[in-house]
Amino acid sequence: MDMSQFCTCKDRACPLHPTNHDKGCTPCIAKNRKQGEIPSCFFRQLRDESREGYTFRDFAELVLESES
């Protein structure tokens, strides 16, 4: 699968974006795990907008908001 077509991240200037290398989503996921965050594509699945934080707590709160 061509990950550059799958990726919903709008920051194509990011060196980890799949359009900028041939390693798919792995570098982005590794960076996010190291920082205790979740990739933006998970957030975009629920709400397509930019966010301040991408922590696990931020994601959990967004999930709960979307269920109400």
Secondary structure, 3 states (H helix, E strand, C coil): CCHHHHCCCCCCCCCCCHHHCCCCCHHHHHHHHHCCECCHHHHHHHCCCCCCCCEHHHHHHHHHHHHC
